[in-house]
Structures are given as structure tokens and as C-alpha cells.
Amino acid sequence: MDESPSKVILDDEDYNEVKSLEEGMKNLLEPPGWLPDGWIMEVNRDNDGAIYRYYTCPFSGITFTMKSDVLRYLFSGIDQYSLESKNCDVYDNLTRTHDWLPNGWLVEIRAGGENMDKMYKFYVYEQTGVRLFSKEDVLLYINGMKISRFYTNGQCDASTLENILATLEFNPKGFPEGWVKEVVYRGTNVGGIRKDRHYTDPVRNLVFRTKKQAETYLKTGKVPKLAFVQKTSVHEVYSFEMSAPLVIVLPNHLQFLAHFTLTKTH
């Protein structure tokens, strides 16, 4: 005679604890009431058990990690502008924005300005450590011509690692032409700096959170669960030259700036 499956009998205290945990997980995965309809929320848990929530605007594709940043973005009206701009046929031009940059060079984005409200764009050749401030200087350098020292009028410190917001590598090794590797720097709850690596497919504008996910996609054609479509491409986000207002293009870096400001005042 087959044995009946064993059953676990919980007392009232254990039952309430299990029920509380189940309700907590359900609430964790449900979008909060303040998040507008159509926005995408993702919840990830790190190996150390830390919970991270990501809120993505369906119009611009920009992702935030804090409620305050989402609300600030909504009140700015930028999401409506992003929706309207999609009617413009600018994608082809934007994808060619960085075609001129030779392989081996990185684009480096740093925070600067009197109130840390601007981002500055540099071109870095890692093999020699050369850092240049304009497309013209890069072209002069690779043609063996003498270049003048870049000058930001003291608004951006390029001698430290603390104010780096992101680095971009176009056509990274091992990937098809046109792919972009983006490393975004952001502050953590414990005062550290976290690097989030994204790999972007230029054909479908898919963004992968790890190199392994991107490589699996290239081999199988299957889109992993955590991949997402970035409606504002990395070329569009970083299409400016020299400097641009930080809050308009990269509002999700405010968490990093809070960390940076705190470390500078202590």
C-alpha cells in the first residue's frame, strides 16, 4: 500500500510567520500605487540578499532606482518630450554619432559643475592613458599632431575616480559591430560604488545586464528574462559634446551624486 504524502502541521505562530512572508513577497513584486500605468518595475536580489528595484519609463527607456528620481522626472515633463521625439526619424543619425571613434578608445562621462549638475564627456585611450575633451582633439592625436591640454575651467575634476558616472566602449571585443558596452556607476546604501554593466544590441535595441546574457542571446537568439528594450539608445543619451545638464539626461545618477557629495564634504 502506497504511503500517503507527509504533511507539515504548523502552529499558529509559524503559520502567521509564513503568511506574513508570503504577503511580503507579494507586496515586493507588485508595482507601487505611485508608479504610473505603463511603467516597468523589476525587482532583483543580489547574492548578499540586498533588494534592488528598477523603474523604467516606457517612453524614454530611462531606468531609475529611487521613487524620488521617478517623481522628479515626471514633474519635469521629459517623458512627454521623449514620446513626441520618437516621431522624428533620427535613429540612423544617432547610431552613427560615435562611428568615427577608433577601437580601443572609451567614452568617459563625469559629473561636474558648481552644483554637480552637469556631465562632462571625455575620450580616453586606455593603452596610453590619454584623455581628450573633444572629437577634434582625438582626430588630431591619432594623426600624430600636437594637441592642446583640455580645459574645463575647473568645473570637472578628471584626476579622480570618484566622479565617474559611466564609461562606454563601442564595438567591444567578441561582439558584432555596433554593439555597445556601458558601465554605469552608482552609489550603494552602504556608501560604496557599484558598477552596472550593460550590453546593447544595436539592431533590436535590446539591453543585457551581463556579458553572459548577451553571449547567450547571440548564440541562441533567445531573449533572457532580465533583458529590456531601451527606447532611448545609448547613442542618444550620450550624443552631446563636451558637457550637458546632468538632470535632463541621466536623472538616475542622482543617487551616485548624493554619495559623491557626501564623500567630498567629509
N, C-alpha and C positions, 0 to 999 in steps of 0.2 A: 504494500500500500504506500503510495507516494506521501511524503511528508508535506504538510501544509507550510507555506512560507512563513518565516518567523516574523513577528510583529514587535515593534518597539512601543512600549507604553510610556508616555510622558506624563509627569505630574503637572499640576497647574503652573508652577513656576517655570519649568522647562518649556512647556507649551507656549506660554506668553513670550518667552525669550525668542523662540523660533519664529513665532508670528511677528514679533517686532522686527527681527532681522529681515524677514521676507518683505514686510511693508517698507522697511528702509531701502532695500534694493529696488523695489518697485518705484519708490519716490525718486531714487537716484537716477533712474533711467528715463523718467518722464520729463518732458520739457517743462520748465517753469512757466507760470502764468504770465510773467512779464515778457517772455520771448515772443516776438511777432510771428504770425502764421507764415509758414513757408521757410522759416529759418531752420537750419540743420543743427542738431545738437549731438555731439559724440562724447561718450564717457570712456576713458581709458584708465586702467590701473597699472602703475609701474611695479617693478619687482619688489620695491620696498613697501608696497601697499598704498602709496600715495594715489589719490584720485585726482584726475585732471579732466575738466570739462572744456569742450571746444564748441563755440557758437559761430556758424558760418552764414554770412549773408548770401541769399540766393541770387542777388543781382550782381554784386561785385566779386563774390567768391572770397572776400577777405574773412579771415578767421580770427576770433577773439577768444581770450581765456578768462575774462572778467566781466561781470554784469555791468559795472560802471563804464567800461570801454564800449560795450554794446549800446548803452543808452546815450552816451556822448556821441557816438557815430550816428545814431538815429536822429538825434536832435540837430545834427549838423546838416542833414538833408543830402549827404553824399550818396546814400543808397539810391535816391531818386535820380540823381545825376548819372550814376553808374548805369541805371536801367535805360535812360534815354540815350546814353552814349553808345549803347550796343547797336543802335540803328545805323551807326556810322561804319563805313567799310574801311576800318583802319588796321585790321588784324595783320594783313600781309606786310604792311609797312612796319608794324611794331616788331614782328618776328625777325625783321632784318636790322633792327636797331643796333645789335651787337655783332653782326656778321663780320665787321671789319676787325674785331679784336682777335689777335693771333692766339693759337692754342698755347697753353702754359701761363696765360695771364688770368688773374682773378679780378672781379669787381668787388670792391670793399665798401660797405655802407657804414658810416659812423654818425653818431649823434653829436650835435654841436649847437652853436648859437648861444646867446646870452642866457636864455632860459631853457637850454637844451630842447628847443622846439624845432630844430632843423636837422636834416640829414645831409651829409656830405658824401660825395661819390669819388672814390679813388680807383686807380687801376694799378694792380700790384703784380710784378713779375717775381714769383717766389724763388726762382733759381738764384737771382742776384739780390733780392730784397728791395729792388727799385719800386718806389711808389710815386705815381704821377697823378696829376689833378685834372687832365683834360685829354680828349681824343687827339688833339693836335700834338700834344707833347709825346704821346705814345707813338704816333706815326713818325715823329722826328727821331725818337730814340731808336726805333727798330731800323731806321735808315742810317744810323750811325752819326746823326747830327747832335750837336750840343744843345742841351735844353736848360731852361732856367728853373730854379728851385720853385716848387709850388708855394702858393701864398694864400692862406685863408683868413688873413687879417686877425689872427689869434682866436678865431671863432671855433676851431675844431682841432683838438689835440690828437695828432696822428702818431704820437710816441708811446701810447699806452694801449693795452688790450681791453681796457675796461669799458670803453665807449663804442665798441664794435656792435652794430646791430645785425649785420648779415654779410655773408660773402657768397659770391656766385661764380660758378665755373661753367662755362659754356662748352659744349661738346666734351664732357668728361670721358676719360679713358674707359674703354669697354662698353660704351653706349653708342647707339646710332647717332649720326649727325643731327644736330638741332636740339638734342636733349640738354637739360639744364640741371645742375646740382646746386641747390640753395641750402645754405646753413644759416638758420635763424637763431640768434642769441636772445635769451630772455631770462629774467630773474626768477628765482625759486622762492618758496615760502621760508626757506631756512637761510636766505641771504646769499646763496650761491648763484652761479650762472649755468644755465642749461643750453645745450646746442641741439636744435631740432633739424634733422637733415631731410630735405625733400628732393625728390627726383621727378622732373616734369617731362612728360611726353608731348612734343610739340604738335603732333598730329591730332590727337584727341583731347589735348589739354588736361590729361589726367595727371594727378599728383600722387606720388607714392611716398609713404612715410619712412621707408627703409630701402637700402640698396637691394636687399634680398627680394623684397616685394617687386621692385622694378625689374629685376633679372628674371623672376618667375613669370611675370607678365610677358616679357619679350620672348620667352621660350614657349609658353603655353597659349598666350593670347587671352588668358582668363584674368579678369579684373579682381584683385583681392578685396576683401570686405572693407578694409580701412582706407582704400584709395578714394579720392574725391575729385570732382571736376572743379578746377579753379577758373571761374569765368573771367576774372581779371588776370591776364597772364603775367608771368614774372617780367616779361619784356615791357609790358605796360606799366607795371608798378615801378620799375627802375629805369624808365625811359628818359628821365631828367638828366641834365648835365650839371656838374659841379655841386649844386645844392638845391633843396626844395623843402617846403614846410613838412615837418615830420607828421603832424597830427592828421593831415589830409590823406597821406598815402599809407602810413604804417601805424594806425592807431593801436594795433595790438602790441606795440613795443612799449607802451606806457608803463607796463609792469617792470620791464627792464630798466627804464629810466628812473623809476622810483628807487630801485636798488642802486643804480649808479649815483644818484644824487645823495643817497644816504651814506655811501662809502666815501664820497668826496667831502662830506661835512664832519666826518669823524677822524 
